[in-house]
Amino acid sequence: MVQVSSSTSPVPHPPAQWNIGPLKLRSRVLPAPMCNITDRPFREILRSMGADLVYTQMVSAEGLIRGDKGTWSLLDIQGEQPPVAVQLLGSEPERVALAAKIVQDQGAALVDLNMGCPARKVTGNACGSALMRDPQRVAAIVRAMRHAVSIPVTVKMRAGWDDGQILALDIARICEAEGADAVALHARTRQQGYRGQADWRLIAALKQTVKIPVTGNGDVTSPADAVRMIRETGCDAVMIGRGLIGNPWLLRACERAMLDFCLGLISSEDDVPSDEMVECEEGSTRALIRVPRYLLDVNLDQRFQLVLQHTRMMVQTKGERRGILEMRKHTVQYLRGLHGARTFRERLMHIETLTDLEKALQEYREWLQKRLQAGAAINHSEQQRFSEVSTEEK
Ligand SMILES: Cc1cc2nc3c(=O)[nH]c(=O)nc-3n(C[C@H](O)[C@H](O)[C@H](O)COP(=O)(O)O)c2cc1C
């Protein structure tokens, strides 16, 4: 654990609203760009949970310029409720600038440069996190983007290449000098990938280094985490990635906690209701299980309804077969922890049509209901909680 001590210090409560360049934002919680996750349907789900600025996944600058169909399908922002940020992947300054112009013309509210992707096929082309090792190139790309567009230009970076090359502070200074409007830091190195822990001390150091807004990212999985990150690091906003997959309710809960913090209604993460230990009864055994308080408001029906809504949007956007296949990873996460989820997951892997999925979900929901009814000793409010999480499936 390499995070700053959480000892309570005088807390500056930032105003609820903030800006990236001329873009006014009402929320200090941002969903992170995620490849194969933050497509149009998921962005719309996030929006329904109160997201303000949403990001596309990374889009290849070269693919856009070449008119590659697959790449253009990732730039599916037309008609979408603004503001939408588009993240570009590239390494040639003039090409990235040209792509930034395309992105602006398509209606993006902000264009972001990916300087974090650790995948070998990306870094092998001098893109993603590999850019951090070439400061002159970074300067040239940000400068060219800045000249090409009038929308805000931002950069999302990692801590550095590896433990021996922590580069974020130097690179952020360069980005700021070349006209970037904000930086986001996923405080892990390229070498770490998604392992280990994000070093929030670097986010705090970055905040001291540049004047442009700093978004902190890495390991926020609860409303208390979000408040702790902003309090400990002084960052302007908190970005959440993996925690939102199958759990977009987290976004709403983090936004509420962050708003309370900004309004001075709470002064630290200690004031955020923590995960609750809920005592549940199953047959003759009683077990204590951990349920995040914000999920106590989400009953089984709402959970299943969201899976269905998300699935239908996927099918509508991508066609039935692709939509159903791509939805599998979301569905597994939405239902994780429920009784029988493992068995349902196996069934899910053989389903390829919307009708079959609707039928399977309905049967699973009914099976869960019967199980609950069998536990006659459980009162109604416990039923709701009990229905959410199973100890056996964790
Ligand atoms: C499946 C997946 C895809 C990702 N794709 C992108 C991407 O396209 N662009 C990007 O900047 N970061 C991407 N990331 C990194 C996330 O934006 C984020 O920085 C990282 O997951 C750390 O945040 P977290 O701890 O809240 O998940 C991806 C992460 C995951 C798990």
PDBQT file of the ligand as one rigid body, heavy atoms in Angstrom, charges set to zero:
ROOT
HETATM    1  C1  LIG A 401     -11.066  -3.428 -20.098  1.00  0.00    +0.000 C 
HETATM    2  C2  LIG A 401     -10.292  -2.145 -19.974  1.00  0.00    +0.000 A 
HETATM    3  C3  LIG A 401     -10.103  -1.352 -21.082  1.00  0.00    +0.000 A 
HETATM    4  C4  LIG A 401      -9.404  -0.145 -20.984  1.00  0.00    +0.000 A 
HETATM    5  N1  LIG A 401      -9.291   0.647 -22.077  1.00  0.00    +0.000 NA
HETATM    6  C5  LIG A 401      -8.717   1.872 -21.971  1.00  0.00    +0.000 A 
HETATM    7  C6  LIG A 401      -8.707   2.782 -23.056  1.00  0.00    +0.000 A 
HETATM    8  O1  LIG A 401      -9.218   2.503 -24.152  1.00  0.00    +0.000 OA
HETATM    9  N2  LIG A 401      -8.113   3.992 -22.850  1.00  0.00    +0.000 N 
HETATM   10  C7  LIG A 401      -7.551   4.336 -21.659  1.00  0.00    +0.000 A 
HETATM   11  O2  LIG A 401      -7.033   5.443 -21.515  1.00  0.00    +0.000 OA
HETATM   12  N3  LIG A 401      -7.563   3.495 -20.615  1.00  0.00    +0.000 NA
HETATM   13  C8  LIG A 401      -8.144   2.294 -20.723  1.00  0.00    +0.000 A 
HETATM   14  N4  LIG A 401      -8.207   1.468 -19.653  1.00  0.00    +0.000 N 
HETATM   15  C9  LIG A 401      -7.676   1.926 -18.363  1.00  0.00    +0.000 C 
HETATM   16  C10 LIG A 401      -8.778   2.603 -17.531  1.00  0.00    +0.000 C 
HETATM   17  O3  LIG A 401      -9.218   3.774 -18.177  1.00  0.00    +0.000 OA
HETATM   18  C11 LIG A 401      -8.250   2.989 -16.144  1.00  0.00    +0.000 C 
HETATM   19  O4  LIG A 401      -7.172   3.872 -16.298  1.00  0.00    +0.000 OA
HETATM   20  C12 LIG A 401      -7.770   1.786 -15.347  1.00  0.00    +0.000 C 
HETATM   21  O5  LIG A 401      -8.676   0.715 -15.429  1.00  0.00    +0.000 OA
HETATM   22  C13 LIG A 401      -7.543   2.163 -13.866  1.00  0.00    +0.000 C 
HETATM   23  O6  LIG A 401      -8.728   2.602 -13.272  1.00  0.00    +0.000 OA
HETATM   24  P1  LIG A 401      -9.592   1.623 -12.297  1.00  0.00    +0.000 P 
HETATM   25  O7  LIG A 401      -8.652   1.147 -11.214  1.00  0.00    +0.000 OA
HETATM   26  O8  LIG A 401     -10.686   2.483 -11.780  1.00  0.00    +0.000 OA
HETATM   27  O9  LIG A 401     -10.060   0.482 -13.155  1.00  0.00    +0.000 OA
HETATM   28  C14 LIG A 401      -8.857   0.257 -19.740  1.00  0.00    +0.000 A 
HETATM   29  C15 LIG A 401      -9.039  -0.571 -18.628  1.00  0.00    +0.000 A 
HETATM   30  C16 LIG A 401      -9.748  -1.745 -18.722  1.00  0.00    +0.000 A 
HETATM   31  C17 LIG A 401      -9.932  -2.588 -17.501  1.00  0.00    +0.000 C 
ENDROOT
TORSDOF 0
